[in-house]
Amino acid sequence: MNQQLNLTQVALELAQSTLHEHSFEQLLATVERVIPSDASALLVLQGEQLKPLAIKGLMPDSLGRRFKIIEHPRLEAICKSTLALQFAHDCPLPDPYDGLLLAKTGDIPVHACLGLPLYDKNALLGVLTFDSLNANAFNNISPDTLNTLQTLCSAHFKTALELAHYKQHAQHSNALVQELNREALTRDGGEIIGKSPLMQTLKNEIKLVAASNFSVLILGETGVGKELVARNIHLNSAREDQPLIHLNCASLPENLAESEFFGHAKGAFTGAQNARQGKFQLADGGTLFLDEIGELPLAMQSKLLRVLQSGEIQTVGEDTPKYVDVRVVAATNRNLKEEVAQGRFRADLYHRLSVYPITVPPLSKREQDITLLAGYFIEQTARKLGIKQLKLSPDAQMLLNQYNWPGNVRELEHVISRSALKAKQSQWQSPIITITSEHCDLTSNVRPSPVSTILNNAPINQPLKQAVESLQFQVITEQLKQHNYNWAAAARVLELDRANLVRLAKRLGIEVKKTL
């Protein structure tokens, strides 16, 4: 009877819920009414891997991980099943969340594990997983209850996915959009990892300009991921089925630059033994990404300007002009306005390229994304090094989040790679390799955390209760500022229920009405 009441409540909540950006967290929280657990996760199927969309009771970096199904036997078994699948408490198959449970460090001991595959007809959409340190936690849940819950969650999950992934292209068939999404994610570096407000703004700008045919100038420091932005502009444009050609302007010898851009005829110059197409011909109908455009010689800048103005190119060694349809996306870490002022870059070319400028924020301004990116790189590194399970210790997470990252995302990737190698060497006998702060070797450019700054500045000559409330007030206010007063996001970081956070804020005198 209890299960039936819970199911009815779940059905009503899902039917009445409003689909929004936190629909996946809402779905997971609702299911927990029927299947309470120590750790749960909602994962979406993307090609040959599972991507976490919402988690409870797992390390925060789990959201940045991508679980390759073939490498995780339990996830593979759930994906192959059509019904709910409960693993025996003494099942020898490794658990994908070993070492990642907030309630337990190290290997998960004898425990209960349950998986719900979510389907749209015969197509697998994703899975729900539940782990409990109580070996008998799921034994009393009837098969009928699980089947009903699976049906309810599958329908809700399908609708939420369609809203999240197909909002801009509702007229496209489900299969086509899934295939395009899978293609984007299987390319190296195809996914932009980040949920910070700055990255949400960047993603919105990419979608906006991708739908046009404007030239785009991508600005940002070295290592922030400008090429990744260019790739996503192409993948979200009407040209996504056409080629994306990459040309690094800094590596071009000046005497061969024109040939690289426009191609050459056989015998056009010494060494031209065969005719060769240039990057513009190769990109015809698609996109040409000109990386480090600020390094382009002045002589080539005028010739590039002609192509942008008319679409006309002149192959070296040929008299007849050709016409191409190419969208140009350029990137630089230089201040091109300053370069124009100094006479090192043509003003007319700058204005042609920067029809729609996009600035990629440095990692130092994306503190909320550091843990997600670390999780993403950890999973990649573990696969490269043949490590069964690789994780970050809490002190390492704290260190990564306090570091200034002058080398941006690229530096974070290299730090994770080096640290994993050191951790593997020192823990080679352990089934779970843990990266600690000692392995990270980050001693400079570490900024004090907001909480440590608050603690250092906190008055000590006051009663304990008043001091605690003062600290709570400052920590909550700081998190709300960092998340642009998004209460749900602040609650996730503080590991509180959103409603509880609002009640606590009211009690502490934090203005709620204006920020909800």
FIMARFI-145415 format. One record per residue (C-alpha): y negated, x negated, z; residue number from 1; chain; residue in one letter. Coordinates in steps of 0.1 Angstrom, whole numbers. Each point is the difference from the previous one (the first is absolute). Layout:
{{Y X Z} NUM A A}
...
END
This chain:
{{0 0 0} 1 A M}
{{-24 -29 9} 2 A N}
{{6 -16 -34} 3 A Q}
{{-6 33 -18} 4 A Q}
{{-33 5 18} 5 A L}
{{-11 -36 -8} 6 A N}
{{10 6 -37} 7 A L}
{{-20 32 -1} 8 A T}
{{-30 -18 15} 9 A Q}
{{4 -29 -26} 10 A V}
{{2 25 -29} 11 A A}
{{-32 17 12} 12 A L}
{{-19 -32 5} 13 A E}
{{10 -14 -34} 14 A L}
{{-9 33 -17} 15 A A}
{{-34 3 17} 16 A Q}
{{-9 -37 -2} 17 A S}
{{-28 -11 -22} 18 A T}
{{9 -28 -24} 19 A L}
{{-23 -30 5} 20 A H}
{{0 -38 2} 21 A E}
{{20 1 32} 22 A H}
{{27 24 -12} 23 A S}
{{28 -26 3} 24 A F}
{{-9 -8 37} 25 A E}
{{-1 38 6} 26 A Q}
{{34 6 -15} 27 A L}
{{16 -28 21} 28 A L}
{{-16 13 32} 29 A A}
{{12 36 -8} 30 A T}
{{36 -11 -6} 31 A V}
{{0 -19 33} 32 A E}
{{1 35 17} 33 A R}
{{35 4 -12} 34 A V}
{{12 -36 -1} 35 A I}
{{-18 -19 28} 36 A P}
{{6 -38 -3} 37 A S}
{{-12 -34 11} 38 A D}
{{-10 -9 -36} 39 A A}
{{-3 20 -31} 40 A S}
{{-13 -7 -35} 41 A A}
{{-8 20 -32} 42 A L}
{{6 -22 -31} 43 A L}
{{-7 8 -37} 44 A V}
{{23 -12 -28} 45 A L}
{{-18 -22 -24} 46 A Q}
{{23 -15 -26} 47 A G}
{{27 -21 18} 48 A E}
{{-19 -1 33} 49 A Q}
{{-11 22 29} 50 A L}
{{-37 0 11} 51 A K}
{{-9 12 35} 52 A P}
{{-26 27 0} 53 A L}
{{0 9 37} 54 A A}
{{17 -16 30} 55 A I}
{{4 7 37} 56 A K}
{{13 -25 26} 57 A G}
{{1 -29 -25} 58 A L}
{{-22 -32 -2} 59 A M}
{{-32 7 -19} 60 A P}
{{8 -25 -27} 61 A D}
{{30 22 -10} 62 A S}
{{-24 21 -21} 63 A L}
{{-7 -31 -22} 64 A G}
{{37 -7 -6} 65 A R}
{{19 10 -31} 66 A R}
{{38 4 6} 67 A F}
{{21 -9 -30} 68 A K}
{{28 25 2} 69 A I}
{{28 -22 -12} 70 A I}
{{-8 -25 29} 71 A E}
{{2 26 28} 72 A H}
{{35 17 1} 73 A P}
{{-11 28 24} 74 A R}
{{-29 10 -22} 75 A L}
{{23 -3 -31} 76 A E}
{{25 24 16} 77 A A}
{{-27 25 9} 78 A I}
{{-13 -1 -36} 79 A C}
{{35 6 -14} 80 A K}
{{6 29 23} 81 A S}
{{-9 36 -9} 82 A T}
{{1 12 36} 83 A L}
{{-12 -13 34} 84 A A}
{{19 -32 9} 85 A L}
{{6 -11 36} 86 A Q}
{{14 -35 6} 87 A F}
{{26 -6 27} 88 A A}
{{-16 -16 30} 89 A H}
{{21 -31 -5} 90 A D}
{{-6 -2 -38} 91 A C}
{{1 -37 -11} 92 A P}
{{-26 5 -28} 93 A L}
{{-33 -18 8} 94 A P}
{{-29 23 9} 95 A D}
{{-31 -6 -22} 96 A P}
{{-22 4 31} 97 A Y}
{{17 -27 21} 98 A D}
{{-28 -17 20} 99 A G}
{{-26 25 -11} 100 A L}
{{3 27 27} 101 A L}
{{-29 1 24} 102 A L}
{{24 11 28} 103 A A}
{{23 -29 -4} 104 A K}
{{-3 -37 -11} 105 A T}
{{28 -19 -17} 106 A G}
{{32 16 -14} 107 A D}
{{3 38 5} 108 A I}
{{29 5 24} 109 A P}
{{26 28 -4} 110 A V}
{{-22 29 -12} 111 A H}
{{-1 32 -19} 112 A A}
{{-12 -1 -36} 113 A C}
{{-6 31 -23} 114 A L}
{{-12 3 -35} 115 A G}
{{-13 30 -20} 116 A L}
{{-2 -5 -38} 117 A P}
{{-28 21 -15} 118 A L}
{{7 15 -35} 119 A Y}
{{-18 19 -27} 120 A D}
{{30 17 -16} 121 A K}
{{22 -31 -8} 122 A N}
{{-28 -25 1} 123 A A}
{{-3 -21 32} 124 A L}
{{-37 -1 12} 125 A L}
{{4 -19 32} 126 A G}
{{17 -1 34} 127 A V}
{{-6 7 36} 128 A L}
{{16 -23 25} 129 A T}
{{4 3 38} 130 A F}
{{11 -26 25} 131 A D}
{{7 6 37} 132 A S}
{{10 -25 27} 133 A L}
{{21 29 14} 134 A N}
{{33 -3 -19} 135 A A}
{{7 38 3} 136 A N}
{{-36 12 -8} 137 A A}
{{9 18 -32} 138 A F}
{{35 13 8} 139 A N}
{{-10 35 10} 140 A N}
{{-20 7 -31} 141 A I}
{{20 24 -22} 142 A S}
{{7 -6 -37} 143 A P}
{{-17 34 -8} 144 A D}
{{-31 -11 19} 145 A T}
{{-1 -33 -20} 146 A L}
{{6 17 -33} 147 A N}
{{-29 25 6} 148 A T}
{{-23 -28 12} 149 A L}
{{9 -20 -31} 150 A Q}
{{-9 29 -23} 151 A T}
{{-33 6 18} 152 A L}
{{-11 -36 1} 153 A C}
{{10 -6 -37} 154 A S}
{{-21 29 -12} 155 A A}
{{-30 -11 21} 156 A H}
{{4 -37 -9} 157 A F}
{{1 9 -37} 158 A K}
{{-32 19 2} 159 A T}
{{-17 -27 21} 160 A A}
{{11 -27 -26} 161 A L}
{{-14 21 -29} 162 A E}
{{-33 3 18} 163 A L}
{{-2 -37 8} 164 A A}
{{13 -14 -33} 165 A H}
{{-7 26 -27} 166 A Y}
{{-34 14 11} 167 A K}
{{-18 -14 -30} 168 A Q}
{{28 7 -25} 169 A H}
{{15 34 11} 170 A A}
{{8 9 -36} 171 A Q}
{{23 -30 -4} 172 A H}
{{37 6 6} 173 A S}
{{15 -13 33} 174 A N}
{{24 -23 -17} 175 A A}
{{-27 -17 -22} 176 A L}
{{-24 -7 29} 177 A V}
{{29 -14 22} 178 A Q}
{{9 -23 -28} 179 A E}
{{-35 -13 -5} 180 A L}
{{-3 -5 38} 181 A N}
{{33 -19 1} 182 A R}
{{-12 -22 -29} 183 A E}
{{-32 -9 18} 184 A A}
{{19 -9 32} 185 A L}
{{27 -21 -16} 186 A T}
{{-26 -23 -15} 187 A R}
{{-8 -30 23} 188 A D}
{{-30 9 21} 189 A G}
{{-4 35 -14} 190 A G}
{{-7 18 32} 191 A E}
{{-33 -2 20} 192 A I}
{{9 -2 37} 193 A I}
{{-27 13 23} 194 A G}
{{-11 31 19} 195 A K}
{{-34 -13 13} 196 A S}
{{-31 20 -9} 197 A P}
{{-11 -28 -23} 198 A L}
{{33 0 -19} 199 A M}
{{0 38 -3} 200 A Q}
{{-35 -3 -16} 201 A T}
{{13 -27 -23} 202 A L}
{{30 21 -11} 203 A K}
{{-22 30 -7} 204 A N}
{{-23 -22 -21} 205 A E}
{{30 -13 -19} 206 A I}
{{12 35 -8} 207 A K}
{{-35 11 -10} 208 A L}
{{-8 -28 -24} 209 A V}
{{36 -2 -13} 210 A A}
{{-4 34 -16} 211 A A}
{{-29 -13 -21} 212 A S}
{{-1 -27 -26} 213 A N}
{{-29 -20 16} 214 A F}
{{1 -37 4} 215 A S}
{{6 -10 36} 216 A V}
{{-12 -31 19} 217 A L}
{{21 -7 31} 218 A I}
{{-18 -21 26} 219 A L}
{{14 -15 31} 220 A G}
{{9 -32 18} 221 A E}
{{29 -22 -10} 222 A T}
{{34 15 10} 223 A G}
{{-11 36 6} 224 A V}
{{21 14 -28} 225 A G}
{{-23 5 -30} 226 A K}
{{29 -3 -24} 227 A E}
{{18 27 19} 228 A L}
{{-30 23 -3} 229 A V}
{{-1 -7 -38} 230 A A}
{{37 9 -3} 231 A R}
{{-6 33 19} 232 A N}
{{-29 9 -22} 233 A I}
{{22 -5 -31} 234 A H}
{{30 19 15} 235 A L}
{{-23 30 9} 236 A N}
{{-16 1 -34} 237 A S}
{{9 18 -32} 238 A A}
{{10 -35 -13} 239 A R}
{{28 -5 25} 240 A E}
{{27 1 -27} 241 A D}
{{-18 -28 -19} 242 A Q}
{{-1 -37 8} 243 A P}
{{-20 -16 29} 244 A L}
{{-9 -35 -11} 245 A I}
{{-12 -26 25} 246 A H}
{{-22 -30 -10} 247 A L}
{{-13 -25 26} 248 A N}
{{-34 -11 -13} 249 A C}
{{-1 -31 24} 250 A A}
{{31 -15 -16} 251 A S}
{{-14 2 -36} 252 A L}
{{-8 -33 -17} 253 A P}
{{-34 6 -17} 254 A E}
{{12 -12 -34} 255 A N}
{{30 25 0} 256 A L}
{{-17 30 18} 257 A A}
{{-9 18 -33} 258 A E}
{{36 -3 -12} 259 A S}
{{13 13 33} 260 A E}
{{-23 31 -2} 261 A F}
{{2 8 -37} 262 A F}
{{30 -19 -14} 263 A G}
{{1 -24 -29} 264 A H}
{{14 -3 -35} 265 A A}
{{25 -26 -11} 266 A K}
{{-18 -33 -7} 267 A G}
{{-33 12 16} 268 A A}
{{-3 -33 19} 269 A F}
{{21 -31 7} 270 A T}
{{32 11 18} 271 A G}
{{-1 36 -12} 272 A A}
{{33 -2 -17} 273 A Q}
{{6 38 2} 274 A N}
{{-22 31 1} 275 A A}
{{-5 13 36} 276 A R}
{{-13 33 14} 277 A Q}
{{-27 -2 26} 278 A G}
{{-2 19 33} 279 A K}
{{-21 28 -16} 280 A F}
{{26 7 -27} 281 A Q}
{{27 0 26} 282 A L}
{{-19 24 22} 283 A A}
{{-9 24 -29} 284 A D}
{{3 36 13} 285 A G}
{{3 -13 36} 286 A G}
{{-19 -20 26} 287 A T}
{{-11 -37 0} 288 A L}
{{-5 -14 35} 289 A F}
{{-24 -30 -1} 290 A L}
{{4 -18 33} 291 A D}
{{-26 -24 13} 292 A E}
{{-25 12 -26} 293 A I}
{{-27 -20 17} 294 A G}
{{16 -32 -13} 295 A E}
{{-3 10 -37} 296 A L}
{{-20 -25 -21} 297 A P}
{{-34 13 -13} 298 A L}
{{11 -5 -36} 299 A A}
{{29 25 5} 300 A M}
{{-21 24 19} 301 A Q}
{{-20 10 -31} 302 A S}
{{32 5 -20} 303 A K}
{{15 22 28} 304 A L}
{{-32 20 0} 305 A L}
{{5 8 -37} 306 A R}
{{34 14 6} 307 A V}
{{-11 22 29} 308 A L}
{{-29 13 -22} 309 A Q}
{{19 8 -32} 310 A S}
{{38 -6 6} 311 A G}
{{-2 -26 -29} 312 A E}
{{18 -33 3} 313 A I}
{{1 -30 -23} 314 A Q}
{{33 -19 -2} 315 A T}
{{-5 -37 -2} 316 A V}
{{6 -12 -36} 317 A G}
{{-4 35 -15} 318 A E}
{{-30 17 -17} 319 A D}
{{9 36 4} 320 A T}
{{-9 16 34} 321 A P}
{{24 21 18} 322 A K}
{{-6 29 24} 323 A Y}
{{18 6 33} 324 A V}
{{0 27 26} 325 A D}
{{1 -19 33} 326 A V}
{{-12 8 35} 327 A R}
{{-13 -30 18} 328 A V}
{{3 -5 37} 329 A V}
{{-15 -32 14} 330 A A}
{{1 -16 34} 331 A A}
{{-19 -28 18} 332 A T}
{{-6 -14 34} 333 A N}
{{-34 -12 -11} 334 A R}
{{-33 17 5} 335 A N}
{{-7 8 -37} 336 A L}
{{-35 12 7} 337 A K}
{{-8 -34 14} 338 A E}
{{18 -16 -30} 339 A E}
{{-22 20 -23} 340 A V}
{{-32 -11 19} 341 A A}
{{11 -36 -3} 342 A Q}
{{6 3 -38} 343 A G}
{{38 -6 3} 344 A R}
{{10 35 -10} 345 A F}
{{-14 23 -27} 346 A R}
{{-19 30 14} 347 A A}
{{10 22 -29} 348 A D}
{{37 -8 5} 349 A L}
{{-3 6 38} 350 A Y}
{{-13 35 -6} 351 A H}
{{27 7 -26} 352 A R}
{{27 -10 23} 353 A L}
{{-13 17 32} 354 A S}
{{-2 35 -13} 355 A V}
{{20 8 31} 356 A Y}
{{0 -28 26} 357 A P}
{{27 2 27} 358 A I}
{{-1 -23 31} 359 A T}
{{33 -7 17} 360 A V}
{{-6 -4 38} 361 A P}
{{11 -32 17} 362 A P}
{{30 2 24} 363 A L}
{{-23 -8 30} 364 A S}
{{-16 35 -5} 365 A K}
{{34 17 -3} 366 A R}
{{14 -6 35} 367 A E}
{{20 32 -2} 368 A Q}
{{19 -12 -30} 369 A D}
{{11 -34 13} 370 A I}
{{31 13 18} 371 A T}
{{10 21 -30} 372 A L}
{{-4 -30 -24} 373 A L}
{{20 -22 24} 374 A A}
{{29 24 0} 375 A G}
{{-1 1 -38} 376 A Y}
{{1 -38 -3} 377 A F}
{{26 -3 27} 378 A I}
{{24 22 -19} 379 A E}
{{-6 -20 -32} 380 A Q}
{{4 -33 18} 381 A T}
{{32 11 18} 382 A A}
{{15 8 -34} 383 A R}
{{-10 -33 -15} 384 A K}
{{13 -20 30} 385 A L}
{{32 20 4} 386 A G}
{{-9 11 35} 387 A I}
{{18 32 12} 388 A K}
{{-29 12 22} 389 A Q}
{{-34 -16 4} 390 A L}
{{-26 13 24} 391 A K}
{{-33 -9 17} 392 A L}
{{-3 -4 37} 393 A S}
{{-29 19 17} 394 A P}
{{-19 -33 7} 395 A D}
{{3 -9 -37} 396 A A}
{{-13 34 -11} 397 A Q}
{{-29 -4 24} 398 A M}
{{-8 -35 -14} 399 A L}
{{1 13 -36} 400 A L}
{{-23 28 8} 401 A N}
{{-25 -23 18} 402 A Q}
{{-1 -27 -28} 403 A Y}
{{-29 1 -24} 404 A N}
{{20 -6 -32} 405 A W}
{{-24 -21 -21} 406 A P}
{{28 -2 -27} 407 A G}
{{4 38 2} 408 A N}
{{33 18 -10} 409 A V}
{{13 -31 -18} 410 A R}
{{-4 -21 31} 411 A E}
{{18 27 21} 412 A L}
{{29 0 -25} 413 A E}
{{3 -38 2} 414 A H}
{{-2 0 39} 415 A V}
{{28 25 1} 416 A I}
{{21 -21 -24} 417 A S}
{{-5 -32 20} 418 A R}
{{5 17 34} 419 A S}
{{32 16 -11} 420 A A}
{{14 -33 -12} 421 A L}
{{-9 -16 34} 422 A K}
{{15 29 19} 423 A A}
{{32 -1 -20} 424 A K}
{{4 -37 7} 425 A Q}
{{-4 5 38} 426 A S}
{{21 32 2} 427 A Q}
{{26 -6 -27} 428 A W}
{{28 14 22} 429 A Q}
{{-18 32 8} 430 A S}
{{7 32 -21} 431 A P}
{{-36 10 6} 432 A I}
{{-27 -27 -8} 433 A I}
{{-32 6 18} 434 A T}
{{-33 -15 -11} 435 A I}
{{-21 -10 31} 436 A T}
{{-36 -12 3} 437 A S}
{{12 -36 2} 438 A E}
{{16 3 -35} 439 A H}
{{-33 13 -15} 440 A C}
{{-20 -32 7} 441 A D}
{{-33 19 0} 442 A L}
{{-23 -18 25} 443 A T}
{{-34 3 -16} 444 A S}
{{-20 29 -14} 445 A N}
{{14 23 27} 446 A V}
{{-25 27 10} 447 A R}
{{2 17 34} 448 A P}
{{15 34 -1} 449 A S}
{{-22 31 8} 450 A P}
{{21 7 31} 451 A V}
{{-3 -36 13} 452 A S}
{{-37 1 -6} 453 A T}
{{-2 32 20} 454 A I}
{{21 -15 28} 455 A L}
{{-22 -31 2} 456 A N}
{{-32 21 1} 457 A N}
{{14 26 25} 458 A A}
{{-17 2 34} 459 A P}
{{23 -9 28} 460 A I}
{{-21 12 30} 461 A N}
{{12 37 -2} 462 A Q}
{{29 21 13} 463 A P}
{{33 -3 -19} 464 A L}
{{0 36 -13} 465 A K}
{{-36 -4 -13} 466 A Q}
{{9 -33 -17} 467 A A}
{{31 15 -17} 468 A V}
{{-20 29 -13} 469 A E}
{{-28 -23 -12} 470 A S}
{{26 -21 -19} 471 A L}
{{16 31 -15} 472 A Q}
{{-34 13 -11} 473 A F}
{{-8 -33 -17} 474 A Q}
{{34 -5 -17} 475 A V}
{{1 36 -13} 476 A I}
{{-36 -2 -13} 477 A T}
{{8 -34 -17} 478 A E}
{{30 14 -17} 479 A Q}
{{-19 31 -12} 480 A L}
{{-27 -22 -15} 481 A K}
{{26 -22 -17} 482 A Q}
{{16 31 -16} 483 A H}
{{-32 18 -9} 484 A N}
{{6 26 27} 485 A Y}
{{34 10 -15} 486 A N}
{{17 12 32} 487 A W}
{{35 1 -14} 488 A A}
{{-3 -37 -12} 489 A A}
{{-14 -11 34} 490 A A}
{{28 19 18} 491 A A}
{{26 -18 -21} 492 A R}
{{-14 -35 9} 493 A V}
{{-3 10 37} 494 A L}
{{36 15 -2} 495 A E}
{{-12 33 14} 496 A L}
{{4 36 -11} 497 A D}
{{-32 11 -18} 498 A R}
{{-4 30 23} 499 A A}
{{5 -22 31} 500 A N}
{{-26 -25 -13} 501 A L}
{{-26 28 -5} 502 A V}
{{6 14 35} 503 A R}
{{-3 -35 15} 504 A L}
{{-32 -6 -20} 505 A A}
{{-15 33 12} 506 A K}
{{8 -10 36} 507 A R}
{{-16 -34 -5} 508 A L}
{{-32 16 -14} 509 A G}
{{5 -12 -36} 510 A I}
{{-16 24 -24} 511 A E}
{{28 19 -18} 512 A V}
{{-16 29 -19} 513 A K}
{{-20 -22 -24} 514 A K}
{{29 -23 -8} 515 A T}
{{29 24 -5} 516 A L}
END
